[in-house]
Amino acid sequence: MTNNKSKRFEADQQAIALFCKVLSHPARIAIIQLLAEKKEIRTGDISEFLPISRTTVSQHLKELKEMDIIKGTIDGLKIHYCLNMEKLNEIKEIFNNFFDSSISSYSCSCK
């Protein structure tokens, strides 16, 4: 039996940690930026813009899709991906609340 202590933390704390985990690879950040620039892109085309193979792109897309950061529409053998702005705005709000409430008024007394 696993003792998962992360469930003892607040929902916002868990959401921030999970989002940071998904963003912990530069390829996933690059994919998000590419989708923001192109608005929509087919699966096979992503590897043309990034220095990674199609197989690696697929693995990163899976991580982003599981977190609901991107959405995909099947078109024959290809999948068209775009950003899920509803989810990204939700995460942005959680981060803004975190920084506003936790860090904005912080001052260090260390020397």
Jmol script that loads the backbone (N, CA, C; Angstrom):
load data "model"
ATOM      1  N   MET A   1       0.847  -1.184   0.000  1.00  0.00           N
ATOM      2  CA  MET A   1       0.000   0.000   0.000  1.00  0.00           C
ATOM      3  C   MET A   1       0.891   1.246   0.000  1.00  0.00           C
ATOM      4  N   THR A   2       0.585   2.183  -0.872  1.00  0.00           N
ATOM      5  CA  THR A   2       1.371   3.403  -0.998  1.00  0.00           C
ATOM      6  C   THR A   2       0.798   4.492  -0.108  1.00  0.00           C
ATOM      7  N   ASN A   3       1.679   5.209   0.562  1.00  0.00           N
ATOM      8  CA  ASN A   3       1.257   6.324   1.398  1.00  0.00           C
ATOM      9  C   ASN A   3       1.508   7.606   0.613  1.00  0.00           C
ATOM     10  N   ASN A   4       0.498   8.106  -0.079  1.00  0.00           N
ATOM     11  CA  ASN A   4       0.635   9.277  -0.936  1.00  0.00           C
ATOM     12  C   ASN A   4       0.350  10.540  -0.125  1.00  0.00           C
ATOM     13  N   LYS A   5       1.407  11.137   0.385  1.00  0.00           N
ATOM     14  CA  LYS A   5       1.251  12.320   1.243  1.00  0.00           C
ATOM     15  C   LYS A   5       0.901  13.575   0.457  1.00  0.00           C
ATOM     16  N   SER A   6       1.105  13.573  -0.869  1.00  0.00           N
ATOM     17  CA  SER A   6       0.781  14.775  -1.644  1.00  0.00           C
ATOM     18  C   SER A   6      -0.707  15.093  -1.599  1.00  0.00           C
ATOM     19  N   LYS A   7      -1.535  14.101  -1.368  1.00  0.00           N
ATOM     20  CA  LYS A   7      -2.983  14.333  -1.284  1.00  0.00           C
ATOM     21  C   LYS A   7      -3.363  15.128  -0.042  1.00  0.00           C
ATOM     22  N   ARG A   8      -2.447  15.260   0.892  1.00  0.00           N
ATOM     23  CA  ARG A   8      -2.712  16.024   2.109  1.00  0.00           C
ATOM     24  C   ARG A   8      -2.555  17.529   1.900  1.00  0.00           C
ATOM     25  N   PHE A   9      -2.035  17.923   0.751  1.00  0.00           N
ATOM     26  CA  PHE A   9      -1.838  19.337   0.453  1.00  0.00           C
ATOM     27  C   PHE A   9      -3.083  19.902  -0.222  1.00  0.00           C
ATOM     28  N   GLU A  10      -3.203  21.221  -0.197  1.00  0.00           N
ATOM     29  CA  GLU A  10      -4.360  21.894  -0.789  1.00  0.00           C
ATOM     30  C   GLU A  10      -4.412  21.659  -2.294  1.00  0.00           C
ATOM     31  N   ALA A  11      -5.607  21.767  -2.848  1.00  0.00           N
ATOM     32  CA  ALA A  11      -5.817  21.513  -4.275  1.00  0.00           C
ATOM     33  C   ALA A  11      -4.966  22.440  -5.149  1.00  0.00           C
ATOM     34  N   ASP A  12      -4.882  23.717  -4.782  1.00  0.00           N
ATOM     35  CA  ASP A  12      -4.075  24.656  -5.562  1.00  0.00           C
ATOM     36  C   ASP A  12      -2.595  24.289  -5.523  1.00  0.00           C
ATOM     37  N   GLN A  13      -2.124  23.845  -4.375  1.00  0.00           N
ATOM     38  CA  GLN A  13      -0.722  23.436  -4.251  1.00  0.00           C
ATOM     39  C   GLN A  13      -0.443  22.223  -5.132  1.00  0.00           C
ATOM     40  N   GLN A  14      -1.366  21.291  -5.140  1.00  0.00           N
ATOM     41  CA  GLN A  14      -1.219  20.102  -5.989  1.00  0.00           C
ATOM     42  C   GLN A  14      -1.262  20.475  -7.467  1.00  0.00           C
ATOM     43  N   ALA A  15      -2.159  21.394  -7.834  1.00  0.00           N
ATOM     44  CA  ALA A  15      -2.281  21.815  -9.233  1.00  0.00           C
ATOM     45  C   ALA A  15      -1.008  22.503  -9.712  1.00  0.00           C
ATOM     46  N   ILE A  16      -0.446  23.379  -8.884  1.00  0.00           N
ATOM     47  CA  ILE A  16       0.797  24.070  -9.248  1.00  0.00           C
ATOM     48  C   ILE A  16       1.919  23.058  -9.421  1.00  0.00           C
ATOM     49  N   ALA A  17       2.048  22.127  -8.481  1.00  0.00           N
ATOM     50  CA  ALA A  17       3.109  21.126  -8.548  1.00  0.00           C
ATOM     51  C   ALA A  17       2.976  20.257  -9.797  1.00  0.00           C
ATOM     52  N   LEU A  18       1.762  19.848 -10.115  1.00  0.00           N
ATOM     53  CA  LEU A  18       1.534  19.011 -11.288  1.00  0.00           C
ATOM     54  C   LEU A  18       1.835  19.774 -12.576  1.00  0.00           C
ATOM     55  N   PHE A  19       1.403  21.022 -12.640  1.00  0.00           N
ATOM     56  CA  PHE A  19       1.673  21.830 -13.820  1.00  0.00           C
ATOM     57  C   PHE A  19       3.176  22.053 -13.985  1.00  0.00           C
ATOM     58  N   CYS A  20       3.871  22.315 -12.885  1.00  0.00           N
ATOM     59  CA  CYS A  20       5.325  22.497 -12.944  1.00  0.00           C
ATOM     60  C   CYS A  20       6.014  21.219 -13.411  1.00  0.00           C
ATOM     61  N   LYS A  21       5.501  20.084 -12.980  1.00  0.00           N
ATOM     62  CA  LYS A  21       6.067  18.805 -13.416  1.00  0.00           C
ATOM     63  C   LYS A  21       5.915  18.646 -14.928  1.00  0.00           C
ATOM     64  N   VAL A  22       4.745  18.995 -15.443  1.00  0.00           N
ATOM     65  CA  VAL A  22       4.519  18.887 -16.891  1.00  0.00           C
ATOM     66  C   VAL A  22       5.415  19.863 -17.651  1.00  0.00           C
ATOM     67  N   LEU A  23       5.639  21.044 -17.083  1.00  0.00           N
ATOM     68  CA  LEU A  23       6.484  22.041 -17.747  1.00  0.00           C
ATOM     69  C   LEU A  23       7.975  21.822 -17.502  1.00  0.00           C
ATOM     70  N   SER A  24       8.333  20.765 -16.804  1.00  0.00           N
ATOM     71  CA  SER A  24       9.734  20.559 -16.433  1.00  0.00           C
ATOM     72  C   SER A  24      10.627  20.132 -17.593  1.00  0.00           C
ATOM     73  N   HIS A  25      10.061  19.928 -18.752  1.00  0.00           N
ATOM     74  CA  HIS A  25      10.871  19.580 -19.925  1.00  0.00           C
ATOM     75  C   HIS A  25      10.775  20.705 -20.959  1.00  0.00           C
ATOM     76  N   PRO A  26      11.918  21.164 -21.463  1.00  0.00           N
ATOM     77  CA  PRO A  26      11.885  22.280 -22.427  1.00  0.00           C
ATOM     78  C   PRO A  26      11.127  21.962 -23.712  1.00  0.00           C
ATOM     79  N   ALA A  27      11.041  20.703 -24.090  1.00  0.00           N
ATOM     80  CA  ALA A  27      10.290  20.344 -25.300  1.00  0.00           C
ATOM     81  C   ALA A  27       8.811  20.652 -25.127  1.00  0.00           C
ATOM     82  N   ARG A  28       8.275  20.405 -23.949  1.00  0.00           N
ATOM     83  CA  ARG A  28       6.848  20.687 -23.713  1.00  0.00           C
ATOM     84  C   ARG A  28       6.586  22.184 -23.690  1.00  0.00           C
ATOM     85  N   ILE A  29       7.520  22.940 -23.150  1.00  0.00           N
ATOM     86  CA  ILE A  29       7.391  24.400 -23.192  1.00  0.00           C
ATOM     87  C   ILE A  29       7.429  24.876 -24.638  1.00  0.00           C
ATOM     88  N   ALA A  30       8.352  24.309 -25.424  1.00  0.00           N
ATOM     89  CA  ALA A  30       8.464  24.681 -26.843  1.00  0.00           C
ATOM     90  C   ALA A  30       7.200  24.321 -27.612  1.00  0.00           C
ATOM     91  N   ILE A  31       6.596  23.187 -27.293  1.00  0.00           N
ATOM     92  CA  ILE A  31       5.350  22.783 -27.967  1.00  0.00           C
ATOM     93  C   ILE A  31       4.231  23.768 -27.637  1.00  0.00           C
ATOM     94  N   ILE A  32       4.128  24.157 -26.380  1.00  0.00           N
ATOM     95  CA  ILE A  32       3.102  25.138 -25.987  1.00  0.00           C
ATOM     96  C   ILE A  32       3.329  26.456 -26.724  1.00  0.00           C
ATOM     97  N   GLN A  33       4.574  26.914 -26.784  1.00  0.00           N
ATOM     98  CA  GLN A  33       4.884  28.162 -27.484  1.00  0.00           C
ATOM     99  C   GLN A  33       4.595  28.043 -28.980  1.00  0.00           C
ATOM    100  N   LEU A  34       4.913  26.902 -29.563  1.00  0.00           N
ATOM    101  CA  LEU A  34       4.645  26.683 -30.984  1.00  0.00           C
ATOM    102  C   LEU A  34       3.143  26.711 -31.260  1.00  0.00           C
ATOM    103  N   LEU A  35       2.369  26.049 -30.416  1.00  0.00           N
ATOM    104  CA  LEU A  35       0.911  26.059 -30.592  1.00  0.00           C
ATOM    105  C   LEU A  35       0.335  27.456 -30.400  1.00  0.00           C
ATOM    106  N   ALA A  36       0.896  28.221 -29.476  1.00  0.00           N
ATOM    107  CA  ALA A  36       0.431  29.597 -29.277  1.00  0.00           C
ATOM    108  C   ALA A  36       0.697  30.436 -30.519  1.00  0.00           C
ATOM    109  N   GLU A  37       1.828  30.191 -31.164  1.00  0.00           N
ATOM    110  CA  GLU A  37       2.189  30.948 -32.365  1.00  0.00           C
ATOM    111  C   GLU A  37       1.380  30.508 -33.585  1.00  0.00           C
ATOM    112  N   LYS A  38       1.243  29.191 -33.768  1.00  0.00           N
ATOM    113  CA  LYS A  38       0.604  28.655 -34.977  1.00  0.00           C
ATOM    114  C   LYS A  38      -0.910  28.486 -34.839  1.00  0.00           C
ATOM    115  N   LYS A  39      -1.421  28.557 -33.629  1.00  0.00           N
ATOM    116  CA  LYS A  39      -2.848  28.399 -33.304  1.00  0.00           C
ATOM    117  C   LYS A  39      -3.306  26.942 -33.369  1.00  0.00           C
ATOM    118  N   GLU A  40      -2.885  26.206 -34.383  1.00  0.00           N
ATOM    119  CA  GLU A  40      -3.233  24.797 -34.543  1.00  0.00           C
ATOM    120  C   GLU A  40      -2.156  24.163 -35.404  1.00  0.00           C
ATOM    121  N   ILE A  41      -1.814  22.919 -35.080  1.00  0.00           N
ATOM    122  CA  ILE A  41      -0.778  22.252 -35.858  1.00  0.00           C
ATOM    123  C   ILE A  41      -1.020  20.743 -35.836  1.00  0.00           C
ATOM    124  N   ARG A  42      -0.684  20.098 -36.938  1.00  0.00           N
ATOM    125  CA  ARG A  42      -0.844  18.650 -37.025  1.00  0.00           C
ATOM    126  C   ARG A  42       0.317  17.945 -36.330  1.00  0.00           C
ATOM    127  N   THR A  43       0.038  16.762 -35.812  1.00  0.00           N
ATOM    128  CA  THR A  43       1.016  15.984 -35.063  1.00  0.00           C
ATOM    129  C   THR A  43       2.360  15.891 -35.773  1.00  0.00           C
ATOM    130  N   GLY A  44       2.371  15.419 -37.000  1.00  0.00           N
ATOM    131  CA  GLY A  44       3.611  15.203 -37.734  1.00  0.00           C
ATOM    132  C   GLY A  44       4.384  16.470 -38.032  1.00  0.00           C
ATOM    133  N   ASP A  45       3.696  17.589 -38.077  1.00  0.00           N
ATOM    134  CA  ASP A  45       4.353  18.857 -38.408  1.00  0.00           C
ATOM    135  C   ASP A  45       5.147  19.446 -37.246  1.00  0.00           C
ATOM    136  N   ILE A  46       4.827  19.060 -36.036  1.00  0.00           N
ATOM    137  CA  ILE A  46       5.495  19.639 -34.866  1.00  0.00           C
ATOM    138  C   ILE A  46       6.985  19.351 -34.890  1.00  0.00           C
ATOM    139  N   SER A  47       7.366  18.142 -35.284  1.00  0.00           N
ATOM    140  CA  SER A  47       8.788  17.784 -35.293  1.00  0.00           C
ATOM    141  C   SER A  47       9.581  18.562 -36.342  1.00  0.00           C
ATOM    142  N   GLU A  48       8.905  19.155 -37.297  1.00  0.00           N
ATOM    143  CA  GLU A  48       9.593  19.993 -38.292  1.00  0.00           C
ATOM    144  C   GLU A  48      10.063  21.312 -37.676  1.00  0.00           C
ATOM    145  N   PHE A  49       9.429  21.735 -36.615  1.00  0.00           N
ATOM    146  CA  PHE A  49       9.751  23.009 -35.975  1.00  0.00           C
ATOM    147  C   PHE A  49      10.665  22.851 -34.759  1.00  0.00           C
ATOM    148  N   LEU A  50      10.773  21.639 -34.229  1.00  0.00           N
ATOM    149  CA  LEU A  50      11.535  21.407 -33.002  1.00  0.00           C
ATOM    150  C   LEU A  50      12.629  20.364 -33.250  1.00  0.00           C
ATOM    151  N   PRO A  51      13.709  20.422 -32.491  1.00  0.00           N
ATOM    152  CA  PRO A  51      14.816  19.483 -32.693  1.00  0.00           C
ATOM    153  C   PRO A  51      14.603  18.135 -32.004  1.00  0.00           C
ATOM    154  N   ILE A  52      13.411  17.556 -32.193  1.00  0.00           N
ATOM    155  CA  ILE A  52      13.102  16.252 -31.600  1.00  0.00           C
ATOM    156  C   ILE A  52      12.353  15.402 -32.620  1.00  0.00           C
ATOM    157  N   SER A  53      12.438  14.092 -32.450  1.00  0.00           N
ATOM    158  CA  SER A  53      11.808  13.160 -33.381  1.00  0.00           C
ATOM    159  C   SER A  53      10.297  13.131 -33.194  1.00  0.00           C
ATOM    160  N   ARG A  54       9.611  12.551 -34.171  1.00  0.00           N
ATOM    161  CA  ARG A  54       8.146  12.430 -34.084  1.00  0.00           C
ATOM    162  C   ARG A  54       7.727  11.582 -32.890  1.00  0.00           C
ATOM    163  N   THR A  55       8.500  10.528 -32.615  1.00  0.00           N
ATOM    164  CA  THR A  55       8.191   9.663 -31.474  1.00  0.00           C
ATOM    165  C   THR A  55       8.275  10.445 -30.174  1.00  0.00           C
ATOM    166  N   THR A  56       9.317  11.260 -30.039  1.00  0.00           N
ATOM    167  CA  THR A  56       9.491  12.066 -28.834  1.00  0.00           C
ATOM    168  C   THR A  56       8.389  13.117 -28.732  1.00  0.00           C
ATOM    169  N   VAL A  57       8.022  13.719 -29.866  1.00  0.00           N
ATOM    170  CA  VAL A  57       6.913  14.684 -29.882  1.00  0.00           C
ATOM    171  C   VAL A  57       5.645  14.012 -29.352  1.00  0.00           C
ATOM    172  N   SER A  58       5.374  12.810 -29.817  1.00  0.00           N
ATOM    173  CA  SER A  58       4.173  12.087 -29.378  1.00  0.00           C
ATOM    174  C   SER A  58       4.162  11.868 -27.874  1.00  0.00           C
ATOM    175  N   GLN A  59       5.313  11.535 -27.307  1.00  0.00           N
ATOM    176  CA  GLN A  59       5.394  11.324 -25.865  1.00  0.00           C
ATOM    177  C   GLN A  59       5.089  12.622 -25.110  1.00  0.00           C
ATOM    178  N   HIS A  60       5.638  13.738 -25.608  1.00  0.00           N
ATOM    179  CA  HIS A  60       5.397  15.019 -24.945  1.00  0.00           C
ATOM    180  C   HIS A  60       3.944  15.476 -25.134  1.00  0.00           C
ATOM    181  N   LEU A  61       3.385  15.235 -26.298  1.00  0.00           N
ATOM    182  CA  LEU A  61       1.976  15.572 -26.532  1.00  0.00           C
ATOM    183  C   LEU A  61       1.074  14.791 -25.580  1.00  0.00           C
ATOM    184  N   LYS A  62       1.423  13.542 -25.335  1.00  0.00           N
ATOM    185  CA  LYS A  62       0.641  12.716 -24.407  1.00  0.00           C
ATOM    186  C   LYS A  62       0.637  13.343 -23.017  1.00  0.00           C
ATOM    187  N   GLU A  63       1.795  13.789 -22.545  1.00  0.00           N
ATOM    188  CA  GLU A  63       1.882  14.435 -21.225  1.00  0.00           C
ATOM    189  C   GLU A  63       1.019  15.701 -21.178  1.00  0.00           C
ATOM    190  N   LEU A  64       1.101  16.513 -22.224  1.00  0.00           N
ATOM    191  CA  LEU A  64       0.333  17.764 -22.270  1.00  0.00           C
ATOM    192  C   LEU A  64      -1.163  17.487 -22.362  1.00  0.00           C
ATOM    193  N   LYS A  65      -1.521  16.460 -23.110  1.00  0.00           N
ATOM    194  CA  LYS A  65      -2.933  16.116 -23.262  1.00  0.00           C
ATOM    195  C   LYS A  65      -3.508  15.554 -21.962  1.00  0.00           C
ATOM    196  N   GLU A  66      -2.726  14.741 -21.259  1.00  0.00           N
ATOM    197  CA  GLU A  66      -3.190  14.186 -19.985  1.00  0.00           C
ATOM    198  C   GLU A  66      -3.452  15.283 -18.961  1.00  0.00           C
ATOM    199  N   MET A  67      -2.692  16.370 -19.034  1.00  0.00           N
ATOM    200  CA  MET A  67      -2.875  17.508 -18.124  1.00  0.00           C
ATOM    201  C   MET A  67      -3.972  18.437 -18.641  1.00  0.00           C
ATOM    202  N   ASP A  68      -4.505  18.153 -19.842  1.00  0.00           N
ATOM    203  CA  ASP A  68      -5.583  18.924 -20.472  1.00  0.00           C
ATOM    204  C   ASP A  68      -5.108  20.310 -20.929  1.00  0.00           C
ATOM    205  N   ILE A  69      -3.797  20.450 -21.153  1.00  0.00           N
ATOM    206  CA  ILE A  69      -3.232  21.714 -21.622  1.00  0.00           C
ATOM    207  C   ILE A  69      -3.461  21.884 -23.113  1.00  0.00           C
ATOM    208  N   ILE A  70      -3.542  20.759 -23.826  1.00  0.00           N
ATOM    209  CA  ILE A  70      -3.813  20.811 -25.257  1.00  0.00           C
ATOM    210  C   ILE A  70      -5.021  19.936 -25.572  1.00  0.00           C
ATOM    211  N   LYS A  71      -5.627  20.234 -26.724  1.00  0.00           N
ATOM    212  CA  LYS A  71      -6.753  19.450 -27.219  1.00  0.00           C
ATOM    213  C   LYS A  71      -6.392  18.942 -28.603  1.00  0.00           C
ATOM    214  N   GLY A  72      -6.920  17.790 -28.961  1.00  0.00           N
ATOM    215  CA  GLY A  72      -6.658  17.242 -30.284  1.00  0.00           C
ATOM    216  C   GLY A  72      -7.928  16.842 -30.993  1.00  0.00           C
ATOM    217  N   THR A  73      -7.953  17.102 -32.304  1.00  0.00           N
ATOM    218  CA  THR A  73      -9.073  16.722 -33.144  1.00  0.00           C
ATOM    219  C   THR A  73      -8.558  15.766 -34.214  1.00  0.00           C
ATOM    220  N   ILE A  74      -9.159  14.602 -34.316  1.00  0.00           N
ATOM    221  CA  ILE A  74      -8.717  13.605 -35.288  1.00  0.00           C
ATOM    222  C   ILE A  74      -9.223  13.976 -36.670  1.00  0.00           C
ATOM    223  N   ASP A  75      -8.283  13.935 -37.636  1.00  0.00           N
ATOM    224  CA  ASP A  75      -8.587  14.231 -39.038  1.00  0.00           C
ATOM    225  C   ASP A  75      -7.891  13.165 -39.880  1.00  0.00           C
ATOM    226  N   GLY A  76      -8.591  12.055 -40.118  1.00  0.00           N
ATOM    227  CA  GLY A  76      -7.979  10.941 -40.834  1.00  0.00           C
ATOM    228  C   GLY A  76      -6.896  10.308 -39.978  1.00  0.00           C
ATOM    229  N   LEU A  77      -5.680  10.276 -40.505  1.00  0.00           N
ATOM    230  CA  LEU A  77      -4.554   9.708 -39.764  1.00  0.00           C
ATOM    231  C   LEU A  77      -3.814  10.741 -38.922  1.00  0.00           C
ATOM    232  N   LYS A  78      -4.166  11.981 -39.070  1.00  0.00           N
ATOM    233  CA  LYS A  78      -3.488  13.064 -38.337  1.00  0.00           C
ATOM    234  C   LYS A  78      -4.374  13.563 -37.199  1.00  0.00           C
ATOM    235  N   ILE A  79      -3.722  14.157 -36.222  1.00  0.00           N
ATOM    236  CA  ILE A  79      -4.436  14.824 -35.139  1.00  0.00           C
ATOM    237  C   ILE A  79      -4.017  16.287 -35.158  1.00  0.00           C
ATOM    238  N   HIS A  80      -4.988  17.168 -35.172  1.00  0.00           N
ATOM    239  CA  HIS A  80      -4.740  18.604 -35.111  1.00  0.00           C
ATOM    240  C   HIS A  80      -4.780  19.015 -33.636  1.00  0.00           C
ATOM    241  N   TYR A  81      -3.698  19.642 -33.177  1.00  0.00           N
ATOM    242  CA  TYR A  81      -3.611  20.057 -31.785  1.00  0.00           C
ATOM    243  C   TYR A  81      -3.730  21.562 -31.657  1.00  0.00           C
ATOM    244  N   CYS A  82      -4.327  21.981 -30.550  1.00  0.00           N
ATOM    245  CA  CYS A  82      -4.388  23.392 -30.196  1.00  0.00           C
ATOM    246  C   CYS A  82      -4.353  23.495 -28.671  1.00  0.00           C
ATOM    247  N   LEU A  83      -4.108  24.686 -28.187  1.00  0.00           N
ATOM    248  CA  LEU A  83      -4.060  24.912 -26.744  1.00  0.00           C
ATOM    249  C   LEU A  83      -5.464  24.912 -26.154  1.00  0.00           C
ATOM    250  N   ASN A  84      -5.580  24.407 -24.958  1.00  0.00           N
ATOM    251  CA  ASN A  84      -6.838  24.479 -24.215  1.00  0.00           C
ATOM    252  C   ASN A  84      -6.751  25.721 -23.330  1.00  0.00           C
ATOM    253  N   MET A  85      -7.211  26.835 -23.853  1.00  0.00           N
ATOM    254  CA  MET A  85      -7.070  28.111 -23.161  1.00  0.00           C
ATOM    255  C   MET A  85      -7.849  28.150 -21.850  1.00  0.00           C
ATOM    256  N   GLU A  86      -8.925  27.415 -21.765  1.00  0.00           N
ATOM    257  CA  GLU A  86      -9.679  27.365 -20.512  1.00  0.00           C
ATOM    258  C   GLU A  86      -8.793  26.806 -19.396  1.00  0.00           C
ATOM    259  N   LYS A  87      -8.092  25.718 -19.670  1.00  0.00           N
ATOM    260  CA  LYS A  87      -7.206  25.111 -18.678  1.00  0.00           C
ATOM    261  C   LYS A  87      -6.008  26.017 -18.385  1.00  0.00           C
ATOM    262  N   LEU A  88      -5.420  26.589 -19.424  1.00  0.00           N
ATOM    263  CA  LEU A  88      -4.266  27.469 -19.230  1.00  0.00           C
ATOM    264  C   LEU A  88      -4.638  28.706 -18.415  1.00  0.00           C
ATOM    265  N   ASN A  89      -5.814  29.258 -18.658  1.00  0.00           N
ATOM    266  CA  ASN A  89      -6.261  30.412 -17.864  1.00  0.00           C
ATOM    267  C   ASN A  89      -6.527  30.016 -16.414  1.00  0.00           C
ATOM    268  N   GLU A  90      -7.035  28.812 -16.208  1.00  0.00           N
ATOM    269  CA  GLU A  90      -7.250  28.302 -14.850  1.00  0.00           C
ATOM    270  C   GLU A  90      -5.906  28.186 -14.110  1.00  0.00           C
ATOM    271  N   ILE A  91      -4.914  27.619 -14.772  1.00  0.00           N
ATOM    272  CA  ILE A  91      -3.584  27.472 -14.172  1.00  0.00           C
ATOM    273  C   ILE A  91      -2.954  28.852 -13.943  1.00  0.00           C
ATOM    274  N   LYS A  92      -3.131  29.750 -14.893  1.00  0.00           N
ATOM    275  CA  LYS A  92      -2.597  31.113 -14.747  1.00  0.00           C
ATOM    276  C   LYS A  92      -3.186  31.781 -13.514  1.00  0.00           C
ATOM    277  N   GLU A  93      -4.477  31.619 -13.303  1.00  0.00           N
ATOM    278  CA  GLU A  93      -5.135  32.212 -12.138  1.00  0.00           C
ATOM    279  C   GLU A  93      -4.602  31.605 -10.838  1.00  0.00           C
ATOM    280  N   ILE A  94      -4.393  30.297 -10.840  1.00  0.00           N
ATOM    281  CA  ILE A  94      -3.844  29.636  -9.655  1.00  0.00           C
ATOM    282  C   ILE A  94      -2.445  30.166  -9.353  1.00  0.00           C
ATOM    283  N   PHE A  95      -1.611  30.312 -10.402  1.00  0.00           N
ATOM    284  CA  PHE A  95      -0.264  30.860 -10.212  1.00  0.00           C
ATOM    285  C   PHE A  95      -0.322  32.311  -9.739  1.00  0.00           C
ATOM    286  N   ASN A  96      -1.186  33.114 -10.348  1.00  0.00           N
ATOM    287  CA  ASN A  96      -1.309  34.517  -9.927  1.00  0.00           C
ATOM    288  C   ASN A  96      -1.719  34.615  -8.462  1.00  0.00           C
ATOM    289  N   ASN A  97      -2.679  33.802  -8.052  1.00  0.00           N
ATOM    290  CA  ASN A  97      -3.102  33.800  -6.657  1.00  0.00           C
ATOM    291  C   ASN A  97      -1.957  33.383  -5.737  1.00  0.00           C
ATOM    292  N   PHE A  98      -1.203  32.386  -6.171  1.00  0.00           N
ATOM    293  CA  PHE A  98      -0.058  31.924  -5.386  1.00  0.00           C
ATOM    294  C   PHE A  98       0.954  33.047  -5.189  1.00  0.00           C
ATOM    295  N   PHE A  99       1.335  33.709  -6.277  1.00  0.00           N
ATOM    296  CA  PHE A  99       2.327  34.771  -6.175  1.00  0.00           C
ATOM    297  C   PHE A  99       1.782  35.986  -5.430  1.00  0.00           C
ATOM    298  N   ASP A 100       0.525  36.336  -5.683  1.00  0.00           N
ATOM    299  CA  ASP A 100      -0.068  37.495  -5.002  1.00  0.00           C
ATOM    300  C   ASP A 100      -0.192  37.271  -3.494  1.00  0.00           C
ATOM    301  N   SER A 101      -0.633  36.103  -3.098  1.00  0.00           N
ATOM    302  CA  SER A 101      -0.876  35.869  -1.679  1.00  0.00           C
ATOM    303  C   SER A 101       0.364  35.401  -0.921  1.00  0.00           C
ATOM    304  N   SER A 102       1.252  34.701  -1.572  1.00  0.00           N
ATOM    305  CA  SER A 102       2.387  34.100  -0.864  1.00  0.00           C
ATOM    306  C   SER A 102       3.670  34.897  -0.944  1.00  0.00           C
ATOM    307  N   ILE A 103       3.892  35.551  -2.048  1.00  0.00           N
ATOM    308  CA  ILE A 103       5.220  36.100  -2.291  1.00  0.00           C
ATOM    309  C   ILE A 103       5.240  37.620  -2.422  1.00  0.00           C
ATOM    310  N   SER A 104       4.159  38.226  -2.841  1.00  0.00           N
ATOM    311  CA  SER A 104       4.189  39.662  -3.170  1.00  0.00           C
ATOM    312  C   SER A 104       4.579  40.547  -1.992  1.00  0.00           C
ATOM    313  N   SER A 105       4.200  40.175  -0.781  1.00  0.00           N
ATOM    314  CA  SER A 105       4.532  41.030   0.365  1.00  0.00           C
ATOM    315  C   SER A 105       5.718  40.504   1.171  1.00  0.00           C
ATOM    316  N   TYR A 106       6.396  39.524   0.640  1.00  0.00           N
ATOM    317  CA  TYR A 106       7.519  38.907   1.351  1.00  0.00           C
ATOM    318  C   TYR A 106       8.741  39.810   1.353  1.00  0.00           C
ATOM    319  N   SER A 107       9.390  39.891   2.494  1.00  0.00           N
ATOM    320  CA  SER A 107      10.680  40.563   2.569  1.00  0.00           C
ATOM    321  C   SER A 107      11.581  39.721   3.459  1.00  0.00           C
ATOM    322  N   CYS A 108      12.791  39.555   3.017  1.00  0.00           N
ATOM    323  CA  CYS A 108      13.734  38.682   3.706  1.00  0.00           C
ATOM    324  C   CYS A 108      14.533  39.467   4.745  1.00  0.00           C
ATOM    325  N   SER A 109      14.697  38.881   5.907  1.00  0.00           N
ATOM    326  CA  SER A 109      15.507  39.508   6.948  1.00  0.00           C
ATOM    327  C   SER A 109      16.886  38.865   7.033  1.00  0.00           C
ATOM    328  N   CYS A 110      17.172  37.942   6.134  1.00  0.00           N
ATOM    329  CA  CYS A 110      18.498  37.287   6.107  1.00  0.00           C
ATOM    330  C   CYS A 110      19.530  38.257   5.596  1.00  0.00           C
ATOM    331  N   LYS A 111      20.755  38.063   6.038  1.00  0.00           N
ATOM    332  CA  LYS A 111      21.844  38.931   5.563  1.00  0.00           C
ATOM    333  C   LYS A 111      22.841  38.146   4.801  1.00  0.00           C
TER     334      LYS A 111
END
end "model"
wireframe off; spacefill off
backbone 0.3
color backbone group
